Structure formats: C-alpha cells, structure tokens
Amino acid sequence: MQLLRRVIFWCHLIAGVVAGTIVLVMSVTGVLLTYEKQMAAWADTRPYRASPPPGATRLAPAAIVAAVQAANPAATPTTLTIWSDPAAPASVAAGPRTLFVNPYTGQVLGEGSAQPRAFFRKMTDWHRWLGVTGEGRATARMITGACNLAFLFLVVSGFYLWFPRTWTWRQFRAVIWFRGGLRGKARDFNWHNAIGLWSAVPLFVVVLSGVVISYPWASDLVYRLAGETPPARAVPGAAGGRGGAPQANGAGGRGGGPESGAGGERAPGRGGGPEGRREGGPDGGPRGNGGESQPRPAAVVNLDAAFARAEQQVADWRSISVRIPGAAAETAAFTIDRGTTGQPQKRGTLTVNTRTAEVVKWEPFASLSAGRRLRSYLRFGHTGEVWGLAGQTIAGLASLGGAVLVYTGIALAVRRLWAWRARRASAREAMAA
C-alpha cells in the first residue's frame, strides 16, 4: 500500500508539473466564461428592454419577420426567437447578424453588443485552442485534450492522496479546512488539500465532461455505456456536414461551438455569429411605409398558426425558437425551452404542419434515448448550466479552485526540488569534509 501511494504521488506530481500551465489557462478562462450567456444576453438586450404599451399584444411571427425584411431588404431572416418575458425583444437571425425587434410595434431596434461577445470569443479561443488560430488549432487541440486527460488523473489521484495515512482528527483537521497563520509550505499544503477536497466532485464532473467533448472516442463511449450504437459522424467536406468529429477543446465546449454531437443539445440563443455595430435600425413593420410593400412568402404567413400551436404545447415556456421554413416547406420545427437555454432536460422540439397547424411530432427530452440524454447532461454539465445558475456558480468556483490547485501544487513541487538540491549540497559538503 505504501509503495502504491508513493507511485501515485510521483505520477500526480509529474502530471501536475507537465500539464500545470495549460490547466491553469483552461481554469482561468473557465472562470471568466462562467456567466457568459447571461452577460452576453444582458449586454445584447439591455438597451432594448421596455415595458409593453398598455393593452398591446405581441405581433404575429410573420409580421415580425416582415418588419426585419422591410428594414433590411438585403437580409434573409433564417431564425426567429420569441421570449415569454413581456419586456424582452424578439430576435431574428439574418445571416451573420442578429437583429432585435420590438415585438409589439415591429420596430427593428438594432444588433447585439459587439464588445462582450468579442471578449467571450477570445476567452473561448484560449480555453479551447490556447489562442492559436488557423491550422495551428489542430495541434493546440491535441495539447489541451492531453492536458485535460492529465487534469482528470490529477483530480482522481489527488482525492486518493488526500486521505491521511493515519485516521486521526488532528490529521484530518490539517487537510479538511483552511487554517490561519500559516506561511510558505505549510500554507500551500493546507490550501492544496482543503481546496482539493471541496472542489473534487464538481471538478470531476467538469473535467470528465471536458474529456467527453474533447475526444470522439470518449463521446462514443458514453453511448456504448448506455447500450447504444454511437451516432454516425459527418464526413469532412460533405454537404451539410460540420467537418467531422466534434472539436476538442481542452476543458471543453464553453461558449458555444459544435454542440450537436449529442443530438438535440444545441440551445437557441439570443444572438450568434459575428456581431456588427449597435445601431438603431429604421422603423419597420406592418405599420411602416415599406412594411406591406414586401410580399410575404406563404410559409411565413402559415407560420403564425403553427407558432400559436407551439405556444399551447408547453404552458410555462420561456423561449420559442423556429428556423423560418422555405416557401415549399410543409413543416416547421420549434425549439421550446422552459429553462435557461443550457438545460436540455427542459427543452423539447415540436414539429408542426404549417398548412394545417397540426402536430407532426413532439420530442421532449424524456423521449430521447438514454445515450443522447446522458451525452446532453455531460455537455451542459461541463459548464454547470444543466443545474441552472447555481450549477454555473459551482462550476465557476470549481474552475477557480483548479487554478489555485495548480499554483499551490507547482509551489510545493518547486519547494520539494529546492529541498532536494539543498540535501544533495549538504551531502557533498559532508563527504568532502
């Protein structure tokens, strides 16, 4: 047992020293990305939130889309998202732009805030690819993926090493909570053990899910553990494909990115794509001069009845997002979300016939296979979003704990190296004497 503990200790120390810097980068950026969705949504919609006029009713979806087309004739609306919050603007994705619309008047209010999203995009690049761009990202993915595996070993082996060799209260007290008045090695040892204990479980979930996101074989293993055959992956370069396997991202998957590998994991967002300038667009809509001059496609007109049916499907919905169907399409797929867009268990997909407004298919989270549900839980368990704001906070604190663990671990390793060199110097002096 003593030999096993010594072997695990030295493997733990070597893995921490080798992967420490990369793990520190992923941990710090993970902390900065903790509330990414909330902060980006707040920055996007804060200038556009307003109480609805007394007695006003929300415009029909087709009218909102027509308002965007009238204000931006060159734009092609692709996705519409409407929120149950009366003060929240509707959002319409049109190519790389996301336009916010007053759902009561049809006025195009403007676009999202560019600065916060640019910051989070930069943090995501560092979290996934260490800030590398272009062809070098493939190598960066390999590095972050390997360091993420090393981090998982550090979490598991660290929990094993945490248990004192002798089970006495004095021994446990030294590693179970923070102690005041300590300095140097004693302080680092106390912090490393106390933080390691309290962050072990959330860190294990965050890092394990990061491994699943980082490696296709790990994602496939999730399905196999659930007794299912892993879904086929898109062939690179194939039409409509996403370029093959999900992108590895070190501690994985924050801030968007390819999330469809689990099937049904993508959450509708208020914005997306490159952000333009924030500017109030010209008034547009049913009452505008150009609102009725643009002929509406039949599929968009029929979308109104289909959207009304989607509203009836889930009474406590928070957002409904739909990809605007083409003129020849007979169905429309609505993503109905009761949560915070990062809670797959509160989301479902409703397919409605746009001609008859009849339900073609309803796919709540519970109807998915066990493998897809588990994969979705892991995807959003990485950021803690699956448990809402509290889960995000715990994941952020665990990432902060990971950063402190790297600092104290490297400090302890350096002190051990200095002590070893001092002992060798003393031994040489003794031999010379």
QUIQUI-V916863 format. One record per residue. N is the residue number from 1. PHI is phi in whole degrees, -180 to 180 (none if undefined). OMEGA is omega in whole degrees, 0 to 359 (* if undefined). NEAR is the number of other ideal C-beta (glycine too) atoms within 8 Angstrom. Layout:
n->[N;N]
phi->[PHI;PHI]
omega->[OMEGA;OMEGA]
near->[NEAR;NEAR]
This chain:
n->[1;2;3;4;5;6;7;8;9;10;11;12;13;14;15;16;17;18;19;20;21;22;23;24;25;26;27;28;29;30;31;32;33;34;35;36;37;38;39;40;41;42;43;44;45;46;47;48;49;50;51;52;53;54;55;56;57;58;59;60;61;62;63;64;65;66;67;68;69;70;71;72;73;74;75;76;77;78;79;80;81;82;83;84;85;86;87;88;89;90;91;92;93;94;95;96;97;98;99;100;101;102;103;104;105;106;107;108;109;110;111;112;113;114;115;116;117;118;119;120;121;122;123;124;125;126;127;128;129;130;131;132;133;134;135;136;137;138;139;140;141;142;143;144;145;146;147;148;149;150;151;152;153;154;155;156;157;158;159;160;161;162;163;164;165;166;167;168;169;170;171;172;173;174;175;176;177;178;179;180;181;182;183;184;185;186;187;188;189;190;191;192;193;194;195;196;197;198;199;200;201;202;203;204;205;206;207;208;209;210;211;212;213;214;215;216;217;218;219;220;221;222;223;224;225;226;227;228;229;230;231;232;233;234;235;236;237;238;239;240;241;242;243;244;245;246;247;248;249;250;251;252;253;254;255;256;257;258;259;260;261;262;263;264;265;266;267;268;269;270;271;272;273;274;275;276;277;278;279;280;281;282;283;284;285;286;287;288;289;290;291;292;293;294;295;296;297;298;299;300;301;302;303;304;305;306;307;308;309;310;311;312;313;314;315;316;317;318;319;320;321;322;323;324;325;326;327;328;329;330;331;332;333;334;335;336;337;338;339;340;341;342;343;344;345;346;347;348;349;350;351;352;353;354;355;356;357;358;359;360;361;362;363;364;365;366;367;368;369;370;371;372;373;374;375;376;377;378;379;380;381;382;383;384;385;386;387;388;389;390;391;392;393;394;395;396;397;398;399;400;401;402;403;404;405;406;407;408;409;410;411;412;413;414;415;416;417;418;419;420;421;422;423;424;425;426;427;428;429;430;431;432;433]
phi->[none;-63;-65;-62;-63;-66;-63;-64;-61;-70;-65;-62;-66;-66;-63;-67;-69;-70;-96;-57;-63;-67;-62;-63;-62;-65;-70;-65;-67;-62;-63;-67;-97;-56;-110;-56;-63;-65;-69;-67;-66;-64;-66;-69;-103;-54;-72;-108;-79;-158;-67;-68;-60;-57;76;-77;-120;-68;-65;-67;-54;-63;-69;-66;-64;-64;-63;-66;-65;-69;-77;-135;-58;-82;-82;-119;-61;-119;-138;-119;-128;-123;-109;-72;-61;-61;-90;-86;-75;-78;-125;-128;-85;-136;66;-81;-104;-125;-104;-104;-128;-69;-73;-105;-112;84;-71;-79;-84;145;-110;-75;-79;-78;-64;-61;-68;-64;-64;-67;-65;-65;-64;-65;-60;-71;-65;-94;-126;58;79;-77;-121;71;-66;-69;-66;-62;-68;-63;-63;-63;-68;-65;-65;-65;-68;-67;-63;-63;-64;-62;-63;-62;-65;-69;-67;-65;-65;-67;-71;-64;-63;-62;-69;-117;-86;-125;-63;-63;-69;-67;-63;-74;-127;-102;-152;-74;-120;-83;77;-94;-140;60;-62;-63;-65;-62;-64;-65;-63;-61;-77;-67;-67;-60;-67;-76;-106;-61;-67;-63;-65;-61;-65;-62;-75;-61;-66;-64;-64;-63;-74;-74;-121;-59;-65;-71;-64;-64;-63;-60;-66;-66;-64;-86;78;-122;-85;-58;-67;-67;-98;-66;-82;-55;88;-73;-63;79;-81;-105;88;98;-67;-57;-71;-80;-143;67;-84;79;67;-79;69;98;89;-66;-116;-86;-64;-89;79;76;-97;-74;-98;-70;-112;-80;-147;174;79;-61;-95;-96;-72;-82;-153;-75;-77;-64;-60;-152;142;-62;-93;-75;-63;-100;-63;-98;-76;-92;-66;-91;-60;-59;-64;-71;-62;-69;-65;-62;-67;-65;-67;-61;-69;-65;-64;-80;-68;-128;-68;-102;-66;-106;-149;-128;-122;-141;-83;-62;-74;-74;-63;-91;-74;-104;-133;-136;-104;-109;-97;-106;-121;-101;-112;-110;69;-114;-119;-62;-70;-110;-128;-147;-117;-115;-102;-123;-75;-72;-89;-113;62;-94;-75;-89;-160;-122;-121;-74;-60;-66;-81;-72;-68;-61;-64;-68;-65;-63;-64;-67;-60;-68;-57;-91;-72;-62;-96;79;-64;-61;-103;77;-62;-63;-65;-61;-63;-64;-63;-65;-66;-65;-64;-63;-61;-62;-64;-68;-62;-63;-62;-69;-64;-67;-62;-65;-66;-65;-64;-64;-64;-62;-63;-65;-66;-66;-66;-65;-63;-65;-65;-66;-64;-65;-67;-66;-68]
omega->[179;178;179;179;180;179;180;180;183;174;178;181;182;179;179;180;183;185;188;184;180;178;178;179;180;180;181;178;175;176;181;181;186;184;185;185;181;182;179;179;179;179;181;191;184;181;188;180;179;178;180;177;180;178;182;175;182;177;176;180;181;179;177;178;179;178;178;179;180;181;182;185;182;183;176;181;181;183;178;176;178;183;179;178;184;183;184;176;171;178;179;176;179;184;180;184;172;183;179;188;172;186;181;182;183;180;175;188;181;182;181;180;185;188;180;181;176;178;182;177;178;179;177;178;178;181;184;192;178;178;182;178;175;185;180;181;179;178;179;177;178;182;181;178;179;179;176;175;177;179;178;176;180;181;183;181;178;178;177;182;181;184;180;180;176;185;175;182;180;179;180;182;181;185;185;182;182;179;181;176;181;178;173;185;181;178;181;179;180;179;183;182;182;179;178;179;188;179;186;184;179;177;179;180;181;185;178;178;176;176;180;179;186;189;176;181;178;177;178;181;178;179;181;177;177;178;182;174;180;179;179;181;180;178;180;177;179;182;179;181;180;177;173;187;175;183;174;186;177;178;153;155;180;173;177;181;182;182;186;182;180;182;178;183;185;180;177;181;177;181;178;179;180;182;176;179;172;181;177;179;178;180;178;178;185;183;183;181;183;186;183;181;180;178;181;175;182;181;179;178;180;180;183;180;178;179;177;177;178;179;182;186;182;187;186;180;177;177;175;181;181;173;187;184;176;184;182;183;179;180;175;181;181;172;183;187;176;185;186;179;178;180;185;181;179;184;178;180;180;176;185;173;184;181;183;183;177;181;176;182;175;184;173;182;183;181;179;178;181;179;180;178;180;179;178;178;181;180;183;169;179;179;182;185;182;178;176;183;179;178;177;181;180;179;178;178;177;177;176;176;177;178;179;178;178;182;183;179;179;178;178;179;179;178;177;178;179;180;179;178;178;179;178;179;179;179;179;178;179;179;178;178;*]
near->[4;5;6;7;11;8;8;11;9;8;10;13;11;8;12;14;10;7;13;11;7;12;15;11;11;16;14;10;13;16;11;7;13;13;7;11;11;9;10;15;11;8;12;13;12;7;7;11;8;6;4;9;5;4;4;7;5;8;13;8;13;11;11;17;15;15;18;16;12;14;13;12;6;3;11;5;12;8;11;14;15;13;8;8;6;6;7;9;11;13;12;14;14;12;8;4;11;15;17;14;16;11;9;10;8;18;10;17;12;11;12;13;10;11;7;10;13;9;8;13;9;9;13;14;11;11;15;15;14;10;7;10;7;5;4;9;10;7;8;12;15;9;11;18;13;9;13;16;9;12;15;12;11;14;12;9;12;12;10;9;10;10;5;9;5;5;5;7;5;6;11;10;9;11;11;8;5;6;8;4;4;8;5;7;7;8;9;12;11;13;11;12;12;12;12;13;11;7;13;12;6;12;12;11;11;16;13;10;14;16;14;15;14;14;9;8;6;10;15;9;9;13;13;10;8;10;6;9;5;9;7;4;8;10;7;7;5;7;3;4;10;6;6;8;6;8;8;13;16;18;16;15;11;16;10;7;10;7;11;9;13;12;10;13;13;6;10;10;10;10;12;6;9;5;11;8;5;9;7;5;11;5;10;16;17;10;6;12;4;9;14;5;6;10;3;9;8;7;14;13;9;11;16;10;9;15;14;9;13;13;8;5;12;7;3;5;12;10;12;13;12;16;8;12;10;6;6;5;9;6;10;14;9;15;11;14;15;10;11;10;12;12;15;15;10;8;15;12;12;14;12;14;11;14;6;4;11;7;10;7;7;10;10;6;12;5;7;10;7;8;13;11;13;11;16;16;11;14;16;14;13;16;12;17;13;12;10;10;7;8;12;15;10;11;16;13;10;12;15;10;13;15;12;10;14;14;9;13;13;11;9;12;11;8;11;9;8;8;8;8;8;8;8;8;8;8;8;8;8;7;6;5;4]
